[in-house]
Structures are given as C-alpha cells and as structure tokens.
C-alpha cells in the first residue's frame, strides 16, 4: 500500500507538470495495469501518466495506447524542466 500511495503522489506531480509545461495538457489519464488480463506488459509495477488535450481523440484499445509520442526526448525535457 505504501508503494502505491507514493506512486500516486509522484503521478500527481508529473500530471501537474504536464499541465504547466510546454505540453499544455488540459488533463491526464493516470493508470496502473495490474496483471495480464489488464494488459500489463512488464513484470514490475509502474504508473502511466498520459497527458491529454481536449479533442485529442486518444483512445485505449485492447490494452494498447493508440498514439505514439513523436518526440519523446522533447516531452521528457519539458517535464523535467517543469518538475525542477
């Protein structure tokens, strides 16, 4: 329980950074996929923070995020700066 609670605190911090950074997120999806039937694809616990924008048409289908970040490096840099 403590691990998940700490993950939630960190996830909220990252979600806030997505809103105030150059990503200009209007909202975020925050999720943990737990178990094969929930489409967990790695064997360790981790939290997904998915920045959202109104009208982005992002969908989750059969456990697969149907969108790829075209510039993961820039996204990471924007979040790191907002978290600093």
LUMVOGU-87527 format. One line per field, with one value per residue: residue in one letter; x, y, z of N, C-alpha, C, CB in turn. Coordinates in Angstrom, 2 decimals. Last residue first. Glycine has a CB too. Layout:
LUMVOGU-87527
rovo c(A_...)
neast c(X_...)
nnorth c(Y_...)
nup c(Z_...)
caeast c(X_...)
canorth c(Y_...)
caup c(Z_...)
ceast c(X_...)
cnorth c(Y_...)
cup c(Z_...)
cbeast c(X_...)
cbnorth c(Y_...)
cbup c(Z_...)
END
This chain:
LUMVOGU-87527
rovo c(X_X_X_X_X_X_X_X_X_X_X_X_X_X_X_X_X_X_X_X_X_X_X_X_X_X_X_X_X_X_X_X_X_X_X_X_X_X_X_X_X_X_X_X_X_X_X_X_X_X_X_X_X_X_X_X_X_X_X_X_X_X_X_X_X_X_X_X_X_X_X_X_X_X_X_X_X_X_X_X_X_X_X_X)
neast c(11.51_9.32_9.69_11.95_10.86_8.95_10.64_12.10_10.08_9.42_11.86_11.94_9.66_7.98_5.62_4.22_1.48_-1.52_-3.21_-2.08_-3.71_-5.74_-7.77_-7.17_-7.71_-7.30_-7.49_-8.61_-8.28_-10.17_-7.99_-5.23_-3.25_-0.56_-0.57_1.25_1.28_3.46_4.30_5.68_6.92_6.82_4.82_2.22_-1.08_-3.75_-5.30_-4.57_-2.03_-1.66_-2.52_-1.69_-2.60_-2.87_-4.23_-4.57_-5.08_-5.60_-4.52_-1.07_1.21_3.88_5.38_3.70_1.44_0.59_2.74_2.91_0.67_1.62_3.75_2.25_0.73_2.81_3.67_1.36_1.22_3.52_2.82_0.76_2.18_3.81_1.97_0.81)
nnorth c(20.55_19.91_21.30_19.93_17.38_17.98_18.74_16.35_14.57_15.82_15.49_12.66_11.94_12.92_11.61_9.13_7.46_5.89_3.97_1.66_-1.29_-2.70_-2.47_0.90_4.13_7.11_10.56_12.89_15.48_17.16_18.54_16.46_14.75_12.62_9.91_7.98_4.84_3.25_-0.14_-3.19_-5.54_-6.93_-5.55_-5.29_-5.68_-6.06_-7.27_-9.87_-9.75_-7.09_-3.92_-0.79_2.26_5.71_8.72_11.10_14.62_17.86_19.60_20.33_21.69_21.21_23.07_22.77_22.47_19.82_18.27_18.80_17.37_14.79_14.63_14.70_12.41_10.51_10.87_9.95_7.34_6.20_6.21_4.31_2.06_1.71_1.27_-1.22)
nup c(-12.07_-13.55_-15.90_-16.88_-17.30_-19.30_-21.42_-21.75_-22.60_-25.03_-26.41_-26.56_-28.02_-30.36_-30.85_-29.04_-30.43_-29.75_-28.39_-26.14_-25.54_-24.45_-26.36_-26.57_-25.71_-27.62_-28.31_-29.21_-28.28_-27.11_-24.79_-24.11_-21.62_-20.64_-18.71_-16.77_-15.30_-13.09_-12.28_-11.16_-13.57_-15.97_-18.63_-19.43_-18.56_-19.28_-17.50_-17.70_-16.42_-13.99_-13.89_-14.82_-13.57_-14.64_-15.50_-17.98_-17.61_-19.17_-20.88_-21.35_-22.37_-22.67_-21.35_-18.13_-16.65_-17.16_-16.49_-13.76_-12.90_-13.45_-11.64_-9.27_-9.51_-9.39_-6.75_-5.44_-6.43_-5.35_-2.67_-2.79_-3.60_-1.32_0.71_0.00)
caeast c(12.70_9.47_8.55_12.04_11.97_8.52_9.62_12.78_10.82_8.42_11.36_13.02_9.77_9.26_6.54_4.81_2.90_-0.85_-3.24_-2.27_-2.67_-4.53_-7.18_-7.87_-7.03_-8.11_-6.70_-9.07_-7.10_-10.32_-9.38_-5.73_-4.37_-1.09_-0.77_0.70_1.20_2.32_4.63_4.63_7.10_6.57_6.11_3.17_0.24_-2.78_-5.38_-5.90_-2.14_-1.98_-2.09_-2.20_-1.71_-3.33_-3.24_-5.01_-4.19_-5.88_-5.76_-2.12_-0.10_2.95_5.12_4.85_2.11_-0.34_2.23_3.97_0.68_0.42_4.03_3.27_0.05_1.98_4.58_1.87_0.13_3.41_3.93_0.49_1.15_4.40_2.81_0.00)
canorth c(21.08_19.25_21.66_21.35_17.55_17.52_19.67_17.58_14.33_15.66_16.84_13.41_11.57_13.42_11.81_10.46_7.43_7.16_4.22_3.08_-0.64_-2.54_-3.77_-0.22_2.94_6.00_9.44_11.63_14.77_16.81_18.48_17.76_14.84_13.97_10.23_9.33_5.56_4.13_1.19_-2.17_-4.70_-7.66_-5.74_-5.85_-5.37_-5.65_-5.80_-9.52_-9.99_-8.44_-4.96_-2.03_1.13_4.32_8.12_9.78_13.46_16.83_20.03_19.33_22.34_20.20_23.31_22.76_23.78_20.95_18.19_19.29_18.83_15.29_14.59_15.73_13.71_10.63_11.20_11.30_8.27_6.32_7.06_5.68_2.61_1.91_2.46_0.00)
caup c(-11.37_-12.25_-15.07_-16.56_-16.36_-17.97_-20.92_-21.34_-21.36_-23.98_-26.09_-25.92_-26.60_-29.88_-31.98_-28.90_-30.10_-30.06_-29.83_-26.35_-26.30_-23.67_-26.09_-27.19_-25.23_-27.12_-27.80_-29.80_-28.82_-28.52_-25.24_-24.56_-22.56_-20.81_-20.13_-16.75_-16.57_-13.24_-12.77_-11.03_-12.38_-14.72_-17.96_-20.39_-18.02_-20.30_-17.51_-18.19_-17.87_-14.42_-12.95_-15.40_-13.32_-14.55_-14.61_-17.53_-17.67_-18.19_-20.21_-21.15_-22.34_-23.21_-22.76_-19.04_-16.60_-17.36_-17.87_-14.65_-12.77_-14.13_-13.08_-9.52_-9.47_-10.59_-7.85_-5.18_-6.71_-6.81_-3.11_-2.32_-4.49_-2.65_0.76_0.00)
ceast c(12.34_10.61_8.64_10.90_12.10_9.62_9.16_11.79_11.50_9.10_10.32_12.55_10.84_9.39_7.90_5.84_3.40_0.60_-2.75_-2.18_-3.01_-3.41_-5.81_-7.10_-7.81_-7.20_-7.63_-8.20_-7.43_-9.17_-9.42_-7.15_-4.67_-2.17_-1.37_0.64_0.60_2.39_3.34_5.15_5.99_6.88_5.83_4.58_1.26_-1.46_-4.34_-6.12_-3.49_-2.20_-2.56_-1.65_-2.39_-2.20_-3.72_-3.88_-4.97_-4.91_-6.11_-3.32_-1.25_1.52_4.23_4.43_3.29_0.40_1.30_3.51_1.74_0.35_2.84_3.60_1.03_1.25_3.79_2.78_0.59_2.32_3.90_1.58_0.82_3.40_3.42_0.85)
cnorth c(22.14_19.83_21.04_21.78_19.01_17.70_19.28_18.59_15.58_15.45_16.78_14.81_12.36_13.18_12.35_10.64_8.86_6.99_5.65_3.35_0.83_-1.81_-3.62_-1.50_1.76_4.88_8.35_10.43_13.41_16.02_18.19_17.56_16.28_13.99_11.63_9.78_6.94_4.83_1.96_-0.83_-3.65_-6.85_-6.30_-6.02_-6.06_-5.16_-5.20_-8.01_-9.57_-8.54_-6.33_-3.17_-0.08_3.36_6.70_9.23_12.20_15.69_19.08_19.97_21.33_20.74_22.26_23.14_23.89_22.28_19.36_19.28_19.44_16.81_15.14_15.79_14.84_11.96_11.38_11.75_9.71_7.34_7.26_6.64_4.04_2.56_2.77_1.28)
cup c(-10.34_-11.42_-13.68_-15.64_-15.94_-16.94_-19.52_-20.78_-20.85_-22.63_-24.97_-25.51_-25.88_-28.38_-31.55_-30.01_-30.03_-29.64_-30.11_-27.84_-26.48_-24.38_-25.43_-26.94_-25.79_-26.64_-27.32_-29.42_-29.43_-29.11_-26.74_-25.04_-22.92_-21.89_-20.25_-18.20_-16.30_-14.59_-13.03_-11.56_-12.35_-13.47_-16.57_-19.83_-18.93_-19.73_-18.46_-18.23_-18.42_-15.92_-13.42_-14.55_-13.96_-14.19_-14.34_-16.68_-17.36_-18.38_-19.08_-20.44_-22.20_-23.24_-23.40_-20.46_-17.56_-17.46_-18.18_-16.10_-13.69_-14.06_-13.87_-11.02_-9.76_-10.65_-9.15_-6.32_-6.50_-7.18_-4.63_-2.78_-4.08_-3.59_-0.61_0.00)
cbeast c(13.69_9.69_7.25_12.02_13.29_8.09_8.43_13.53_11.85_7.49_10.75_14.24_10.06_9.41_5.91_5.46_3.71_-1.53_-4.67_-1.22_-2.48_-4.04_-7.05_-8.06_-6.92_-9.08_-5.75_-9.10_-6.09_-10.50_-10.13_-4.83_-5.61_0.04_-1.69_1.57_0.33_2.27_5.49_4.17_8.51_7.40_6.92_3.23_0.39_-3.38_-5.17_-6.96_-1.89_-3.19_-2.61_-1.80_-1.44_-3.95_-3.07_-5.36_-3.00_-7.34_-6.92_-1.59_-0.30_3.01_6.41_5.54_2.59_-1.34_1.50_5.25_0.95_-0.85_4.35_4.55_-0.62_0.97_5.66_2.64_-1.08_3.09_5.28_0.36_-0.12_4.88_3.93_-0.92)
cbnorth c(21.66_17.76_21.22_22.19_17.07_16.06_19.71_18.19_13.24_14.48_17.50_13.52_10.09_14.93_12.76_10.65_6.60_8.39_3.99_3.92_-1.32_-3.84_-4.58_0.01_2.91_5.49_9.90_11.76_14.59_18.03_19.79_18.37_14.18_14.96_9.17_10.32_4.77_5.17_1.11_-2.04_-4.03_-8.93_-4.39_-4.98_-5.84_-4.57_-5.24_-10.17_-11.46_-8.94_-4.66_-2.19_0.90_3.90_8.95_8.82_13.62_16.32_20.12_18.13_23.17_18.91_23.38_21.38_24.06_21.01_16.85_18.43_19.24_14.67_13.15_15.43_13.92_9.49_10.10_11.34_7.97_4.94_6.44_5.71_1.73_0.57_2.30_0.00)
cbup c(-12.37_-12.45_-15.74_-17.84_-16.98_-18.03_-21.87_-22.54_-21.57_-24.30_-27.35_-26.87_-26.47_-30.20_-32.99_-27.50_-31.14_-29.33_-30.40_-25.55_-27.66_-23.26_-27.38_-28.69_-23.65_-28.19_-26.67_-31.30_-27.74_-29.31_-24.91_-25.69_-21.97_-21.18_-20.82_-15.85_-17.61_-12.09_-14.06_-9.56_-12.38_-14.70_-17.87_-21.61_-16.52_-21.15_-16.09_-17.33_-18.18_-13.71_-11.54_-16.92_-11.76_-15.86_-13.26_-18.75_-16.69_-18.31_-21.21_-20.33_-23.58_-22.37_-23.49_-19.03_-15.20_-16.21_-18.10_-14.49_-11.30_-13.51_-13.53_-8.70_-8.10_-10.65_-8.02_-3.84_-5.82_-7.45_-2.69_-0.79_-4.47_-3.23_1.80_1.21)
END
